[in-house]
Every structure is written in structure tokens, then in C-alpha cells.
Amino acid sequence: MSHVDIDGTSYVYDDARLPDFEQLADRVRRLRAQGKLSPDVLHRIRKHFRIKNIYHSNAIEGNALAVGETRQVVEEGLTITGKPLKDQAEARNLSHALDFLEDLAGNRDRPIAESDVRQLHALVLDGITGEAGTYRSATVSISGSDYSPPGPESVPAQMEDFGRWLSDVSVPGEDAFAGVSGLVVAAAAHTWFVTVHPFIDGNGRVARLLMNLMLMRHGYPIAIVTKEDRLRYYDALEISQASDLTPFVVLMAECIEESLEEYEAAAEEQREQNEWVATLAAKFTKPERIRAENEYEVWRSAMELLKSYLQQTVNVFDEVADYGNVYLKDFGNLEFEKYDALRRGESAKRTWFLRVDFRRRDTTARYLFFFGHASHAMRARCDVTLHVAREEPAGSFHYERLEYIESTNVPDLAEVGYEMSKERFVVRMRNGRSRVSGVEEFTKSFFDAIVNKHFKA
């Protein structure tokens, strides 16, 4: 596997993903040429994206406000009884920071300076801490990460270096507009900033603001990392500490694609009409939604049972294996809104559930389970299923669904679903046939297949 260097930084990305990034850049340029990313469209969808961005960016950091509550605080200036005042201040502050961000994004000839970064932080934490806009004077650690940020004495010099680079890349020429360079610059800006971790609090929110500022400056729509992508987001950042931005850029690109889908929808009809129709539809479909929510709880419990059994098996396997390691990476379960969208056949980006990694000396096998629409063969039994993919080739961070891999060295497994009416799991094989399976039987056959396909010799 070879890498592409990101100019002016210590970061790289896998050149095998370059065609995917070029395809995304081509799509953005094409939509701009078609007028689907025109100022009129952006204005119509602005409120929706603003609330979505504020909600998810704060939720990643533990903010307890729901989407509707965020809208009430930001758009109507209300105070929500029973919710922490700090959480409500965070929503208002991030809205003010986005105002400043939009001003910076609109003036494309003005370089972004280190002082702008401090101003963004000052707006994000205004009234919440006395250190808003001020670099930290204490050592910090990042919860759940092995990475240790630099000491406070190093922060000013490192931020000065970062500021010089940011100033250079924040004024792209016309030839770089909506190009691949915009994607990798945005990813590098985010990662470099969180690596320095210059503030006591608010680093994640400022990093995501900088990422989107770079995307906007380079002609892209914003990338909203959602609450349900939080664990995958943290996993990508952890990998980036070794200078490989591939997983992070891939995640960011998927978030941009989701934004593009929403921009395209906004180009077809007025957002105001959509909201009016949605209000009526909510009343009309309320009984169906209640039924769907009840079904979701049953389905979610089934998915947790499957994950729990896989985790138990991984723990035992790893404990008794003298040579090699096996571990499970949990990316969190699917939330109701995304589940419901998939259930109704709407488009959605891949949503990761878990990954099982097998390692023995130089041999590695990574298998990813992600949620998606049920295949035609499974549709009569299930609405939302788990699809199984494998890292191809090993170490590339590129995952290919097992049913699309043309090789004999592939487990005979493609999809796992839960048949709600009969309260049982169903497994679809690569040959298209499906069968009923308990979690114990499925887990045993999965582990047997991996060991026999990859580690028999």
C-alpha cells in the first residue's frame, strides 16, 4: 500500500482511495454547474443544516439537548425547563460561532489566521469558561485515547506553525476549487488542531468548525459528523495519530455525500413547503410511527444480543489463543431515525455497527458489519439488516462486501437479519440462500469460517 503526502504536514492518505475522492470532487463540480449548489439553494437549506450541525457537534461532546430543543433555543431564544443551562448556552454559542464561520468562508481572499481560531473558540465557550479564546496552561489527557497532547509550554509555538500552514491553504486558487486537495486539507486541519489540543475544553467543536471552514473555502458543502458516527469518528482520529488520515477522510467524504443528497433535495422544492407537509405527515402517520418505534426496540435488543455474544466469544477466543489476537471494535447501535429511514427504503450512508479483527503475526483479517437496506432475498423477512464486508486488501481501510469479492477465500456469509414476526435471526449466504440461525450457531460458523479461510496454515 502506497501513500500520498499532504503538503506542508506530516500526514498521508492511501492513494488507493484517490479515485473515490476524485469522484466526489467531480460530483460537487457537476452540481455547482447544474445550479444545485447555488446561493439560492444554500439559503433555503441553511436553517436545516445549522440546527443539524449544532445538535450533532454538541451531542458528540455529551450535550443533552434533542434536535427540537436545539431549534427552540437557537431559533426562538427559549429556555428549556429541566435541561442544563450549560447545554443551552453551548447551542447558542455554536450558532454565534457559525455566524463568524460563514463570514470567514464568504471572504475567500482573506487568509484564515491563528487569531481567527482563537476567536472561534472564544465564541464556542463564551460565558461558559473564563478561558474562552485562551490557550491552556495545564497538561491535558484525552479520554479513551492513548495519545497524550503536548505540554502547555509547547502549545503557542505549535499553534504558530499550524496558523502559518492554515493561512497558506485557506486561500485556494481556482484550479484547486472543489478539488481533492480541499478534502485532504480539511481533514489535516481538523487532525492537526486536535493533535495540539490547544484549549482546555471545546477542542472538538472548534476542530469540526475548522474542517468545515476549509471545506467551504474549497467549494464543498459542510460535513456533519453525526452523534451515531461518534465511535467511528474517534476510531479514525486515533488512527490519525500515526499520520494516516485515510479513515478520517473516508468518513468525512461520506458525510459530504450525505450533505449533497440533502442539497439536491432542496433544489427540487422549497424547504418551507417540506416542513409544512412534514407537520401534516407527522399527524397522519403518528400511529405508524408508534408501531415502528415499538418494533425498533425489539430489533435493537436483538442486535445488542448478537453483539454481546460475538463479544463474549472474542473475549474467550483471545484469552485461550496463545499466538495471535482477536478483538471487537464497537461503533454503536443504529438510532431510531436512521433505522426508520432504512426501513422505509430511503437512501443512507453506511452505518457501522462493529468490526472483528483477527491477527496472527503478519496475517490480518478485518470483518466489518454495517447496517443497510435488506436485500431482495431478505426483504420479505426483514427491513434493516447487517451486511458483512472485509478489508480488501489488508491494511487498506477499504471494505468490500463479501458477496462482491471474487475469491474462494471468502466466508459463505453475506447478510444477517432479525425476522420480527417470528423473533428469530436469519442469515443469507453468498449463494443467495437464507436460513434461520441462532446467535450461537451464527457466531460459531463465523469464527470457524475466518480461522479456516485465513489461519488454517
N, C-alpha and C positions, 0 to 999 in steps of 0.2 A: 504494500500500500504506500503510495507517494502522497506528499502534501504540497499545498500551495501556501507560500508565506504571505502574511498580511503586512504590507509595507508599513514601516515605522513602528512595528510592535514585535513582541516575541511570540505572537500567535500564528497558528496554521489551521488549515482545514483540509479534509480529504478531497483530492482532486476528482475522485470518482463521483462526487456529488455535484460537480460543476455543471453538468448538463441539466440537472434538476433546477439549480439556481438560475441558469440562463433561461430556462423555460418560464420560470416565474417572472423574471425581468421582462421577457417578451410579452407575457400576458399583461403586465402593468402598462407597458408602452402601447399595446394594442387597445386597451380600454381607454387610455387617455386620448388616443387618436379617434376613437369612436364617440368621445364625449361622455363616457360613463363615469369618468372621474373628474368631471367638470366642476368649477366652483359652485354651480347651482346644486348639483347632486351632493357635494360635500356639505353645503349649508343645510340641505334638507335632512341629512342624516347626523348632523353634528351633535344634537342633543342626545340621541340614542347612544352614540359612541362615547360621549363624555360620561354619561352615567355608567355605562358598562365598564369603561376604563377605571373610573373612580372606585366602583364597587369591587372589581376583581383585584386591583392593585392593593387596596386596603385589606381585602379579605385574606389575601396571601399572608399578610402580616398579622392576622388574628382579629381584625375588626369585625364586630358582631352585627353590624347593620345589614339588613336584607336589601335587595335591589330597590324595592319600592320605598323603603325608608331612606335610602341614599337619595333617591329622587326628591322626596319630600324635604329633606334637609337642604339639598343643593338648589333645587328649582323654586321651592316655595318658602324657604327660610324657616321651616318649622323646627321645633324642638320635640324630639320623640320621647315621650314618658317611658321610663323603665329601661332605657338604653344609655350606656355610659356617655357622659358629656365629652370625654376624650375622643370616643369613636366618632361622634358627630362633628367635633372640631376637625378631625382628620379628613372627613368628607369635604367640609367647606374649604379647608386649606388646599387639598389636592385640586379642587376646582379652580382656586385662585392661581395655583401653580400652572395649571393647564392654560389659563389665560395668557400668562407670561410665555409659556412654551409656544403658543400659537403666534405670538408676536415675533419671537425669535425665528420660528420656522418660516414666517412670511417674508422676512428681510434676508433673503438668501445671499446677498452680497456682503453681509456683515459676519465676520468670523465669530464663532462661539468662544468666549473667553473663560478662564478659570473663575473669574468673578461671577459669571452667569451661573456656574454650577453652585456656587455658594448661595446665590440669590434663590435658585430653585429650592435648595434645602431650607433656606430661611422661610420661604412661603409654605413649604410642606409641614414644618414644625412650629409655625408661628403661634405663640401663646401656649404651646404645649410644653416647651422646654426653654430654659434660658440660654441654651447653647445652639439655638437655631442659626444656621449660617456660619458656625464657628467650628474649625477643625478640632477633633478630640485631643484631650491632653492626658488620656489614660489608655492603658492596654485593653484590648477587647478580644473576645473569642466569638466564634460563630457556632451557634447551637446546631448539633447534628453533623458538624463538619470536622474533618481532620486538619483543615487549613487554619493557620494562625496568621492573622493580618500583621503588617509591620508595626513596630513600636511607634508611639506618638511622635517621637523626635524625628522620625523619617517621613511623616505624612506631608509636611509642607513641600519638601523637595520632590517627593514622588508626585504630588499633585501639580507641581510646576511642570514636570516632564509631561504628565498627562495633558495638562492645559495646552502646552505647545503643540502636541500632536492633534488634539481636538480642534484647535484653531485652524490647523492646516487642512484637515479633512472635512471641515464643516462647510466649506465653500466649494462644492463640486463644479467642475466645468460642464458645459453642455454635453460633451461626449460621455461623461460619467452619469448623466441623469437617467434614473431608472435602470441602472446597470448592476451587475453582480457586485461591484465594489461597494455600492450602497448597503447591501445586505451584510457583508462581512465587516464593514466599518461600524455599522450599528451594533453588531454582536461584540466586536472588540471594545467599543466604547463602554458598553454595559459591563463586560467582564473585567476590563482593566480597572474601572472605577470600583467595583465591589472587591477586587483584589486588594486595593489600597485601603478600602473601608474607612474613609477619612472622618466620618462622623460617628458619634456615639449611637445615634438612632436615625432611622429614616434612610439608610443607605440603599435598601432595596427599591423603595419608591423613586428615589432620585435616579437610580440606575435605569429603571424602566422608562422614566421621563427622558433621559439622555438617549436611550436606544430609539425611542420614537421620534425624538427631535432629529436624530441623524437620518432615520428613515424618511421623514417628511422633507428634510433638506434635499434628499436624493430622489425625490419624486414618488415615494412609496406611501401607501396608506399605513396607518399605525398597526402595530402588532400587540394584541391584548393577550397577555398570558393569563389564562383563567385560573380560578381557585382550584378547579378539578385537575389542572395540569401542574399543580404546585410541586408534587413529589418528583415528577419528571423534570420540572424546571430546576429543582435543587440538585437532582442527579446530574443534569447537564452541566451545571455550574461547578459541581465537584470535579467532573472530568476536565473542565476547562482550566483548572488549576495547574494541570500538566501541559498547558498551552494548546491543547487540541480543542478548537471551537466547533468541531463538526456536529456533535449532538445539539449544541445550543443553536447553531444556525439552522439546523433542520427543524427544530421546534419553532423557532421564530418564523421561518418560511411557512410552516403550516398555519400559524396564527395569522399571517398576512393573507394567505389564501382564504381563510375564513372571513377576514375583513372584506376581501374583494367580492366574495359572494354576497355580502350584505350591501356593498356599494352597488353591485349590479341590480339587486332587487330594488334599491332606492331609485335607480334610474328609470324604472318601469312605472312607478306610481308614487303618488305623494305620500310622505310619511304620516301626515295628518289623517288622511283617509284610512291608512292602515291601522292607526291607533283607534279610530272610531269603529272600524269593523272588528278589531280585536276585542274592544269592550263588549260589543253585542255578542260576538262569538263566545266570549268567556261565560256570559249568562246562558247562552244557548247550550253550551257543551259542559256546563258545570257537573251534571250527574255523571257524564262520561269521564270527566277528569277525576272525580272522586273514585270511580271504579279503577281507573288507571293507576291512581296513587296507591290504592289497596293492593293491586297486582304487583306494583313496583316493590312494595315492602316484602312480599313473598319472594319475588325474583331476587331482590338484593340479598336476602338471607341465604338463598341457595348459592349465590356467587361467593358469599363470605364462607359458607361451609366448604365449598370447593377449594378456596384459597387456604383455609385453615388446614385442610387435610394435606394439601400439597406442602404447606409449610412444615407440618409435623413430619412428613416423610423426608423432606430436605434435611431437617434437623437430625433425624435418626441416621440417615444416609451419611451425612457429613461427619457425624460422630464416630461411626464404625469404619469409615473408609480410611485406611492407613496412608494411602498415597492419592493425592488429589483433593479437590474441594468442590462442594456444591452449595450454592446459596440462592435464595429467592429475594428478588427486589420487588417490593410492593409499591405500586403507583396510585393506590386508592381506588375505591369503587366508583361506579357511574352515578352521578346525581340525577334526580328525577327529571329535570328539564331536558337534559341530554338524552336520557333513556326514552322519554316520551317522544322527542323529535325522531329518534331512530325507529321507535315503534310505529310512528305514523309515516315512515318511509322518506323523511326529509334527509337532505344531504348533511353530512357531518364529517369533520376530520377524524382521523383515527384517534381513539381514546385508549391509552394504555392502561392495562389492569395489573399485570405482573410479568416478571421475567425470571426464568430459571437459568442459571449459569452453571455449566459443568466444566471443570478444569482438571487436567492431569498433565503435568509437565508442559510440553509445548502444544498440547491439543486442547482446544476450547470449543464449546458448543453453547450458544446462547439462543434460547427459545422464548419468544415474546407472545403473550396472549393479549389481544386488544378487542374492544367491543366494536360491533358493526351491525349492519342490517343482516337479517337471516338470509341465507342463500335460498335459491328457488327450491332446492331439495328439502330444506328445513322449514320453509315459510308456513306450511300447514300446521306445524307443531310449535314453533317459537317465533317471537317477534324480533328480539335482540339476542344476538349470540356472541360467543367468543371465537374469534378467528386465531389461528396459530401460525406464527411466522418464525423464520430462523435468520440469524445474522448471516448474510451472504455477501462477500466472503468473510471469514472470521476476522474480527478486528476492524471491520469497515464501518460499523454503526448503521449499516443499511440492512433492513429486514425485508425478506421476501416471504410471502405466504407459501406454506408448504405445498399447496395444491398447484402452485405455479413453478415449482422447482423441478427442472427436468434432470432427475438423477435417481439412481436406485438407492442411494444412501440417504433416504428420507423416510421418517416415520410415516406409517399409513394413517395419518390423522389430519383433519382439515378444520373442523369446527365443533364447538361444544355449545349446547343449548339446554335450557330448562323448560320442559313441557308443563306449563302451568296447570292445565286441566287434569293431568294425571300425576302431578307432583313427582316428576322424575327427570333425570338427566338423559339427554340424547346426544350421541356422538356421530358425526358424519365423517366417513373415511374419504381418502383421496379419490377413490374409485366412484364416489357419489352415493354409495350405500350408507344407510344410517342404522343405528341400533341403540337400544336402551342400555344405559350403563350407570352403575352406582359410582360414587366418588372413589371408593376403594379400588374398584375394578379399573376405572379410568386412570387413576394415579399409578397403579401397578403397571398397566400396559404402557403408559407414557415413559416411565423410568426404564422399563425393560427395553423399549424401542431405542431410547437415547444411548444406553450403555452398549447395546448390540450394534448400533449403527456407527458409533463414534469411538468406543473404547474397548471393543472386544479384543483387539490385538494387544 
